[in-house]
């Protein structure tokens, strides 16, 4: 107990007032007439009777009223726990079951579910129950025992920070104490980098039920580095890293499997608690999309991480349509040379004069280039529009011939004028600003020394400007059209309007632009569970993208297939994605290998986490005999209520004694 305003006890001095009223009041006698007092002996009258206390009950009531008033103004309070759990009050019990990838080890998840069912069976009728399953995210499973049985292991990485955030939210909405039971392998790698992310909310008590009390040795295929595509007759090379977590020095057998068939195998020696890198060379990859994996014979109780998936495609070199003015062959020569030098035979260039494009279909090409064309057949331009809107890509280079047109083909923005700069002296323009985040530029080197003698000024409209000349003329623009995009270079590739083809930055520019337009950089050999696969870049609705998950089931509803910008990859295995443009991707997905390290949280760290709630005594704190943090609860108004009752009693008793005194008089 304590007092918020202890100085108010100075009011206890008023307790002397009732004693003055009862003890020191003047004695009054009724005068009696008498003829003479001369025959009476003079003596002192005794005052002992007058100093004797009378009406003791009334005195006690008056003293108590004044003392309680001073006590109330001192504002007394008591320290009480905010949770009310120890007092047996009503509470919300949360059973949080870890369903991350590491819970696949042995029978960890089964043990966690059995322990959770045992806790649920012991709950009191007045308590509420909420069952949650968590990995990288927290899912509310319901408030019945059947929800525990419905929890299955996933391939996601567990996050104790996400669990703590969910518990804070649950406590805030429940408006009652929360007793959270955690059933997990208490994996150290699940802790956040910032410990404050583990903070529990007010009224949350965390009780841990570990299903693992020590680190378990585990081998895993940690990563695989493989090419996404190989072209022609080229052989592939696959590198793999084998890791041992808490393991002794050992030799494992690693095998390369392609489409379910083992192609190569070799032993690999893994150092104690370390990593070993090995390589499979001269891998002959069949044409088409291939499902690959590297396997090891680990002999541990977590076989799911003994394989690592990757996808690899063998394809013929993709064809690129290069439409140009028949009088100018230099632009096709420079572009083809840069393409062949950079892309390792990934593309073959078909150079076609603009007059011969009437019957061409752009659908069979990876992307299309229009290099300084003055006029296009109407049928081909219409086909180009449909090709781009369906997901194709177009690169337009503008020169003297194309500047005669009022608008840029397909791009549909107006041509303002043509800017000419002299070749002699310093009268030329350079690229004064580059958007290094654009895929065509980010690794293309510096353009500072490239001289531009001619550029076509285009109204950018809503297009993205990726490069500008010194006079603010847009040099590189991009616009999204439907599912595809159009890239406009406002100069040429022929070493006439500029000297760009003579600089080292030209080849990287052509390489990155080709990969970007052909969407070669969108695919990776493997992804990680929890990442996203991009389905479309445009925000508008488009044609449906078909995606099959590793079980062979459709991963998207019909509405999602036409609207979704991306899809989360939640399961290890292969996702098969097909686009209306003909693009086909086999996406390999693997669990986060942080889950393969089965080291557990130290008892000290666990105790700190449990004690992070500001107003609760945690399980660890109770066992250590620590004093829980509490808040003061004032009860002065109870004291004032007692003062009121005593005042009424004093008034009634005082009136009674006053009436007796009047009768005696």
C-alpha positions in Angstrom: 0.0 0.0 0.0 1.1 3.6 -0.7 -0.1 7.2 -0.7 -0.1 9.5 -3.7 -0.4 12.7 -1.5 1.0 11.8 1.9 1.2 15.5 2.9 -2.5 15.4 3.4 -2.0 13.6 6.7 -1.3 17.0 8.2 -5.1 17.2 8.4 -5.0 14.7 11.3 -4.4 17.7 13.6 -8.1 18.4 13.3 -8.7 15.2 15.4 -8.1 17.4 18.5 -11.4 19.3 17.8 -13.7 16.6 19.2 -11.6 16.4 22.4 -12.0 20.2 22.8 -15.7 19.9 22.4 -16.0 17.0 24.9 -13.4 17.9 27.5 -12.7 21.7 27.6 -16.1 23.1 27.2 -17.3 25.5 30.0 -19.3 24.2 32.9 -22.5 26.1 33.3 -24.5 26.1 36.7 -28.0 27.4 37.3 -27.8 30.4 39.9 -30.0 29.9 43.0 -31.1 33.0 45.1 -29.9 33.0 48.7 -30.1 35.7 51.5 -26.6 35.6 52.9 -23.4 33.5 52.4 -21.6 34.8 55.5 -22.2 31.7 57.5 -20.8 29.4 54.7 -17.1 28.4 54.7 -15.2 29.4 51.6 -13.7 26.4 49.7 -12.4 25.5 46.2 -15.0 23.7 44.0 -13.6 20.5 42.4 -13.4 20.4 38.6 -12.6 16.7 38.2 -16.1 15.9 37.2 -15.9 18.6 34.5 -12.7 17.1 33.0 -14.3 13.6 32.7 -15.0 12.6 29.1 -18.6 12.0 28.2 -20.4 10.5 25.3 -17.5 8.3 24.3 -19.2 6.7 21.2 -20.0 10.2 19.8 -16.4 11.2 20.4 -15.1 8.1 18.6 -17.4 8.8 15.6 -16.3 12.4 15.3 -12.6 11.4 15.6 -13.0 8.7 13.0 -14.7 11.0 10.5 -11.8 13.5 10.7 -9.1 10.8 10.6 -10.7 9.1 7.5 -11.0 12.4 5.7 -7.2 13.0 6.1 -6.7 9.4 5.0 -8.8 9.9 1.9 -7.1 13.1 0.9 -3.7 11.2 1.1 -5.1 9.1 -1.9 -4.1 5.6 -0.7 -3.5 2.9 -3.4 -2.6 -0.8 -3.6 -0.1 -2.5 -6.1 -2.0 -5.1 -8.1 -1.1 -7.2 -11.1 -2.7 -6.0 -14.3 -3.2 -9.5 -15.7 -5.4 -11.0 -13.1 -4.1 -14.4 -14.1 -2.9 -15.3 -10.6 -6.2 -14.3 -9.1 -8.0 -16.8 -11.4 -9.8 -14.1 -13.4 -11.3 -14.7 -16.9 -8.6 -14.9 -19.6 -7.9 -15.7 -23.3 -5.7 -18.7 -23.9 -3.8 -18.6 -27.2 -2.2 -21.8 -28.4 0.5 -20.9 -30.9 1.8 -23.9 -32.9 4.9 -23.5 -35.1 4.4 -25.0 -38.6 7.6 -23.9 -40.2 9.9 -26.0 -42.3 12.1 -27.0 -39.4 9.2 -28.6 -37.6 9.4 -31.4 -40.2 12.4 -32.8 -38.3 11.4 -36.1 -36.8 8.0 -35.9 -35.0 8.4 -32.3 -33.8 5.0 -31.1 -35.1 3.2 -34.1 -33.9 4.5 -33.6 -30.4 3.6 -29.9 -30.5 0.1 -30.7 -31.5 -0.3 -33.4 -28.7 0.9 -30.9 -26.1 -1.4 -28.2 -27.4 -4.4 -30.6 -27.2 -3.5 -31.4 -23.6 -3.4 -27.7 -22.6 -6.7 -27.1 -24.4 -8.4 -30.0 -22.5 -7.4 -28.4 -19.2 -9.1 -25.0 -19.8 -11.8 -23.7 -17.5 -15.3 -23.2 -18.9 -15.1 -19.4 -18.4 -11.8 -19.1 -20.4 -11.7 -18.3 -24.1 -9.5 -20.2 -26.5 -7.8 -19.1 -29.7 -5.5 -21.4 -31.8 -3.0 -19.9 -34.2 -0.5 -21.5 -36.5 2.6 -19.5 -37.5 5.5 -19.6 -39.9 6.5 -16.5 -41.7 2.9 -15.3 -41.1 0.3 -16.0 -38.3 -3.0 -17.7 -39.2 -6.0 -17.8 -37.0 -7.2 -21.4 -36.9 -10.3 -21.1 -34.7 -11.3 -21.9 -31.1 -12.0 -25.6 -31.2 -9.8 -28.7 -30.6 -10.3 -29.8 -34.2 -8.3 -26.8 -35.4 -5.2 -28.3 -33.8 -5.5 -31.4 -35.9 -5.9 -29.3 -39.1 -2.4 -27.8 -38.7 0.0 -29.2 -41.3 3.8 -28.5 -41.8 4.7 -25.8 -44.3 7.9 -24.9 -46.2 8.0 -21.3 -44.8 10.5 -19.8 -42.4 9.3 -19.2 -38.8 9.3 -15.6 -37.4 9.0 -15.0 -33.7 8.8 -11.3 -34.4 5.6 -11.9 -36.4 4.2 -14.0 -33.6 4.9 -11.3 -31.0 3.2 -8.7 -33.3 0.1 -11.0 -33.6 0.0 -11.5 -29.8 0.1 -7.7 -29.2 -2.8 -7.3 -31.6 -4.8 -10.1 -30.0 -4.4 -8.7 -26.5 -5.4 -5.2 -27.7 -8.6 -6.5 -29.3 -9.5 -9.1 -26.6 -9.6 -6.5 -23.7 -8.6 -9.3 -21.3 -5.5 -11.0 -20.1 -3.8 -13.3 -22.6 -2.0 -16.5 -21.7 0.0 -17.5 -24.8 1.4 -21.1 -25.0 4.1 -21.4 -27.6 4.8 -24.9 -29.1 7.9 -24.7 -31.2 11.4 -26.1 -31.6 12.6 -22.6 -30.4 14.9 -22.2 -33.4 17.6 -19.5 -33.0 17.5 -18.5 -36.7 13.8 -17.4 -36.2 14.8 -14.6 -33.9 14.6 -11.1 -35.4 17.7 -8.9 -35.8 16.2 -6.3 -33.5 15.2 -7.7 -30.1 12.6 -5.0 -29.6 10.5 -6.7 -32.3 9.9 -9.5 -29.8 8.2 -7.2 -27.2 5.0 -8.7 -25.8 2.1 -6.4 -25.3 0.4 -5.4 -22.0 -1.4 -8.3 -20.4 0.3 -11.0 -22.4 1.9 -14.0 -20.5 4.1 -16.2 -22.7 4.7 -19.8 -21.7 7.1 -21.8 -23.8 6.7 -25.5 -24.6 9.9 -26.5 -26.5 9.8 -29.6 -28.5 13.6 -29.5 -28.9 16.1 -28.7 -26.1 19.4 -28.9 -27.9 20.9 -28.5 -31.4 20.4 -31.5 -33.7 23.1 -32.1 -36.4 21.8 -31.7 -39.9 23.2 -31.8 -43.4 21.5 -29.9 -46.3 22.0 -28.8 -49.9 22.3 -25.1 -49.1 22.4 -23.6 -52.6 22.7 -24.5 -56.3 24.1 -22.2 -59.0 22.9 -23.3 -62.5 22.2 -21.4 -65.7 18.6 -20.5 -66.4 18.9 -21.3 -70.1 21.4 -22.9 -72.4 21.3 -22.4 -76.2 22.2 -24.6 -79.1 24.6 -27.5 -78.3 26.2 -25.9 -75.3 26.8 -27.9 -72.1 25.7 -26.7 -68.7 27.7 -26.4 -65.5 26.0 -26.8 -62.1 27.6 -25.8 -58.8 26.2 -26.9 -55.4 27.1 -26.0 -51.8 26.6 -28.7 -49.2 26.4 -27.5 -45.6 26.6 -29.2 -42.2 24.9 -27.5 -39.2 26.4 -28.7 -36.0 27.8 -31.8 -37.7 31.1 -33.6 -37.4 33.4 -34.0 -40.4 31.9 -36.4 -42.9 31.7 -37.4 -46.5 28.4 -37.3 -48.3 27.4 -38.5 -51.7 25.9 -35.8 -54.0 23.9 -36.6 -57.1 22.7 -34.4 -60.0 19.2 -35.4 -61.1 17.4 -34.1 -64.2 13.8 -34.9 -64.9 13.9 -37.7 -62.3 17.0 -39.3 -63.8 20.4 -39.3 -62.1 23.0 -37.9 -64.5 26.1 -37.6 -62.3 27.2 -38.3 -58.7 30.3 -37.8 -56.7 31.5 -37.7 -53.0 31.9 -34.4 -51.2 33.7 -34.0 -47.9 32.0 -31.6 -45.6 34.2 -30.1 -42.8 33.0 -30.0 -39.2 30.1 -27.5 -39.0 31.1 -26.1 -42.3 30.4 -26.0 -46.1 31.8 -27.7 -49.2 31.3 -26.6 -52.8 31.3 -29.1 -55.6 30.6 -28.9 -59.3 28.9 -31.0 -62.1 30.4 -30.2 -65.5 29.4 -31.0 -69.1 25.8 -31.5 -68.2 23.8 -32.5 -71.3 20.5 -30.8 -71.0 17.5 -31.9 -73.1 15.6 -29.4 -75.2 12.7 -27.7 -73.4 12.0 -27.0 -69.7 13.8 -29.4 -67.3 13.3 -30.1 -63.6 16.6 -30.4 -61.9 17.8 -31.1 -58.4 20.9 -31.8 -56.4 20.5 -34.6 -53.8 22.7 -35.8 -50.9 22.4 -38.9 -48.7 22.5 -37.1 -45.3 21.1 -39.8 -43.1 19.5 -37.3 -40.7 15.8 -36.8 -39.7 15.2 -33.8 -41.9 15.3 -35.3 -45.4 13.3 -32.4 -47.0 16.4 -30.2 -47.2 18.6 -33.0 -48.7 17.5 -31.8 -52.1 17.6 -28.5 -53.8 15.5 -27.7 -56.9 16.4 -25.7 -59.9 15.0 -25.4 -63.4 17.0 -25.2 -66.6 15.9 -24.7 -70.2 17.6 -25.7 -73.4 16.3 -23.6 -76.3 17.3 -22.5 -79.8 18.6 -19.0 -80.1 15.6 -16.7 -80.0 15.0 -14.7 -83.1 14.9 -10.9 -83.2 13.2 -8.9 -86.0 15.2 -5.8 -87.0 13.2 -3.6 -89.4 15.3 -0.9 -91.1 15.5 1.5 -94.0 16.8 -0.5 -97.0 19.3 2.3 -97.8 21.0 2.0 -94.5 22.7 -1.3 -93.5 25.1 0.1 -90.9 22.5 0.1 -88.0 21.8 -3.6 -88.4 25.5 -4.4 -88.6 26.3 -2.6 -85.4 23.3 -4.0 -83.5 23.9 -7.6 -84.7 27.6 -7.5 -83.7 26.8 -6.2 -80.2 24.0 -8.7 -79.8 26.2 -11.7 -80.7 29.1 -10.4 -78.6 27.0 -10.0 -75.5 24.3 -12.6 -75.4 26.3 -15.8 -76.1 24.2 -16.9 -79.1 20.9 -16.3 -77.2 19.6 -14.3 -80.1 19.7 -14.4 -83.9 18.9 -11.2 -85.8 16.6 -11.2 -88.8 17.2 -7.8 -90.6 14.3 -6.9 -92.9 13.7 -3.7 -94.9 10.5 -1.9 -94.0 9.0 -2.6 -97.4 9.1 -6.3 -96.9 7.2 -6.4 -93.6 3.6 -6.5 -94.9 3.2 -10.2 -94.5 5.4 -10.7 -91.4 4.0 -11.8 -88.1 5.9 -10.4 -85.0 4.5 -13.1 -82.8 7.4 -15.5 -83.4 10.1 -13.1 -82.4 11.5 -12.4 -78.9 11.2 -8.7 -79.6 11.1 -6.3 -82.6 13.4 -3.4 -83.4 12.3 -0.5 -85.7 15.4 1.4 -86.8 14.8 4.8 -88.4 11.8 3.7 -90.5 9.9 6.3 -92.4 6.8 4.3 -93.3 5.4 0.9 -92.3 2.7 -1.2 -94.0 -0.6 -0.6 -92.2 -1.1 -4.4 -91.7 2.3 -4.8 -90.0 1.8 -1.8 -87.8 -1.5 -3.1 -86.6 0.1 -6.5 -86.0 2.8 -4.8 -83.9 0.2 -3.1 -81.8 -1.5 -6.4 -81.0 1.8 -8.1 -80.4 2.8 -5.5 -77.8 -0.5 -5.4 -76.1 -0.4 -9.2 -75.7 3.0 -9.0 -74.0 5.5 -8.4 -76.7 8.3 -5.8 -76.7 9.3 -3.2 -79.2 12.5 -1.0 -79.5 12.2 2.1 -81.7 15.3 4.0 -82.8 14.6 7.4 -84.4 16.7 9.1 -87.1 16.2 11.5 -90.1 13.7 9.2 -91.8 11.5 8.5 -88.8 11.5 12.2 -87.9 9.3 12.8 -91.0 6.4 11.0 -89.3 4.1 13.0 -87.1 4.1 10.3 -84.4 6.3 7.5 -83.1 5.0 4.1 -84.4 3.0 2.1 -81.8 4.4 4.4 -79.1 1.8 7.0 -80.3 3.5 10.1 -78.9 4.0 13.1 -81.2 7.4 14.0 -82.7 8.1 17.7 -81.9 11.2 18.3 -84.0 14.7 17.1 -84.9 17.7 18.6 -83.0 21.0 18.8 -85.0 24.4 19.5 -83.5 27.7 20.2 -85.3 30.5 17.6 -85.3 33.3 20.1 -85.1 34.4 21.7 -81.8 32.4 21.1 -78.7 29.0 21.6 -80.4 27.5 18.2 -79.6 25.3 16.8 -76.8 26.1 14.2 -74.2 23.9 12.2 -71.9 23.6 14.5 -68.9 21.2 12.3 -66.9 20.7 8.6 -66.7 18.1 6.6 -64.7 20.4 3.9 -63.4 17.4 1.9 -62.1 16.3 1.2 -65.6 17.2 -2.3 -66.8 18.8 -1.0 -70.0 21.2 1.3 -68.2 21.9 0.0 -64.7 25.0 -2.0 -65.7 25.7 -0.4 -69.1 28.6 1.8 -67.9 29.0 5.5 -68.3 27.7 7.5 -71.3 29.6 10.7 -70.5 32.0 10.4 -73.5 29.3 9.5 -76.0 28.7 12.3 -78.5 25.2 12.8 -80.0 25.0 14.9 -83.1 21.3 14.4 -83.8 18.3 13.5 -81.7 14.6 13.6 -82.3 12.6 15.4 -79.7 9.5 13.4 -78.7 6.7 14.5 -76.4 7.1 12.0 -73.5 3.5 12.2 -72.4 3.0 9.6 -69.7 6.1 7.7 -70.7 9.0 7.0 -68.3 12.2 9.0 -69.3 15.3 6.9 -68.6 17.9 9.3 -70.1 18.2 12.9 -71.2 20.7 14.9 -73.2 22.3 18.1 -71.9 19.6 20.3 -73.5 16.8 18.2 -71.8 16.0 16.3 -74.9 14.6 12.8 -73.8 17.1 10.2 -75.1 15.5 7.0 -73.8 11.8 6.6 -73.1 9.6 3.7 -72.1 5.8 3.2 -72.1 3.7 0.3 -71.0 1.0 -0.8 -73.5 -1.2 -3.6 -72.3 1.0 -6.5 -71.2 4.0 -5.3 -73.2 6.2 -2.3 -73.4 7.8 0.0 -76.0 11.3 1.4 -75.6 12.2 4.5 -77.7 15.8 5.6 -78.4 15.7 9.1 -79.9 18.9 8.6 -81.9 20.2 5.8 -84.2 22.5 2.8 -84.0 24.4 3.6 -87.3 27.4 5.8 -86.1 26.0 8.7 -88.0 23.7 10.5 -85.6 26.1 9.6 -82.7 29.3 7.7 -82.0 27.6 5.4 -79.5 28.5 2.1 -81.4 32.2 2.9 -81.0 32.1 3.0 -77.2 32.4 0.2 -74.7 29.1 1.0 -73.2 27.2 0.1 -76.4 27.5 -3.6 -76.0 26.2 -3.7 -72.4 23.4 -1.4 -73.4 22.4 -3.8 -76.3 22.8 -6.8 -74.0 20.6 -5.5 -71.2 18.1 -4.0 -73.5 17.7 -7.3 -75.4 17.4 -9.3 -72.2 14.9 -6.9 -70.8 12.8 -6.8 -74.0 12.9 -10.6 -74.3 12.2 -10.9 -70.6 15.3 -13.1 -70.3 16.1 -11.6 -66.9 12.7 -12.3 -65.4 13.4 -16.0 -64.9 15.8 -17.4 -62.3 17.1 -20.9 -61.8 15.5 -21.1 -58.4 13.4 -19.0 -56.0 13.0 -19.1 -52.2 9.7 -19.9 -50.4 8.1 -16.6 -49.4 9.2 -14.7 -52.5 6.9 -13.6 -55.3 6.7 -14.5 -59.0 5.8 -11.4 -61.1 3.0 -12.2 -63.5 2.5 -8.8 -65.2 3.8 -5.3 -65.0 0.7 -3.4 -66.2 -1.9 -2.5 -63.6 -4.7 -3.0 -66.1 -6.5 -6.3 -66.5 -5.1 -8.6 -69.1 -5.4 -12.1 -70.5 -5.3 -14.9 -68.0 -2.0 -16.3 -66.8 -2.1 -20.0 -66.0 -0.1 -21.1 -62.9 0.1 -24.7 -61.6 1.5 -25.3 -58.1 3.9 -28.1 -57.1 0.9 -30.4 -56.6 -0.3 -29.8 -60.1 -3.3 -27.8 -59.0 -4.3 -24.3 -60.2 -2.7 -21.7 -58.0 -5.0 -18.8 -59.1 -8.7 -18.4 -59.5 -10.0 -17.2 -62.8 -10.3 -13.6 -61.6 -6.8 -13.7 -60.0 -5.4 -15.1 -63.2 -6.5 -12.0 -65.1 -5.9 -9.3 -62.4 -3.0 -10.5 -60.1 0.3 -8.7 -60.5 2.2 -11.5 -58.8 1.8 -14.7 -56.9 3.4 -15.8 -53.6 5.5 -18.9 -53.8 4.6 -20.8 -50.6 5.6 -24.4 -51.3 8.9 -26.0 -52.3 8.8 -27.6 -55.7 8.1 -26.5 -59.2 5.5 -23.9 -60.3 4.5 -24.1 -64.0 3.5 -20.7 -65.4 2.1 -20.0 -68.9 1.5 -16.5 -70.4 -0.9 -15.7 -73.3 2.1 -14.4 -75.3 3.6 -17.9 -75.4 6.1 -17.4 -72.6 6.5 -20.5 -70.5 8.4 -20.6 -67.2 9.2 -23.5 -64.9 9.9 -21.9 -61.5 11.9 -23.9 -58.9 11.2 -23.0 -55.3 13.2 -24.1 -52.2 12.7 -23.6 -48.5 14.9 -21.0 -46.8 18.0 -22.8 -45.6 18.1 -20.8 -42.4 15.5 -23.4 -41.3 18.1 -26.1 -41.7 20.1 -24.8 -38.8 18.5 -26.5 -35.8 20.3 -24.5 -33.1 17.9 -23.6 -30.3 17.4 -20.3 -28.4 19.4 -20.0 -25.2 17.4 -20.1 -21.9 18.6 -16.5 -21.1 17.2 -15.2 -24.4 14.0 -17.1 -23.9 13.6 -15.6 -20.4 14.2 -12.1 -21.8 11.5 -12.6 -24.4 9.0 -13.9 -21.8 9.8 -11.0 -19.5 9.4 -8.4 -22.2 5.7 -7.8 -21.3 5.4 -4.5 -19.3 2.6 -5.6 -17.0 2.7 -9.3 -16.6 4.6 -11.9 -14.7 5.9 -14.4 -17.2 6.4 -18.1 -16.6 10.2 -17.6 -16.4 9.8 -14.6 -14.1 7.6 -16.6 -11.7 10.0 -19.5 -11.5 12.8 -17.1 -10.7 10.9 -15.4 -7.9 10.9 -12.0 -9.6 8.4 -9.3 -8.6 5.9 -8.7 -11.4 5.4 -5.2 -12.7 2.1 -3.8 -11.5 0.1 -0.6 -11.5 -1.4 1.3 -8.6 -5.2 1.0 -7.9 -6.6 3.8 -5.8 -9.4 3.2 -3.3 -9.9 6.7 -1.7 -13.5 6.8 -2.8 -14.2 3.7 -0.6 -12.8 5.8 2.3 -15.1 8.7 1.4 -18.0 6.4 1.4 -17.1 5.3 5.0 -16.8 8.9 6.0 -20.3 9.6 4.7 -21.7 6.6 6.7 -19.9 7.7 9.9 -21.1 11.3 9.5 -24.7 10.2 9.3 -24.2 8.1 12.4 -22.5 11.0 14.2 -25.4 13.3 13.3 -28.0 10.9 14.6 -26.1 10.2 17.8 -25.4 13.9 18.4 -29.0 14.8 18.1 -30.0 12.1 20.6 -27.5 13.4 23.3 -28.5 17.0 22.7 -32.2 16.0 23.4 -31.2 14.3 26.7 -29.3 17.3 27.9 -32.3 19.6 27.2 -34.6 17.3 29.2 -32.1 17.2 32.1 -32.1 21.0 32.2 
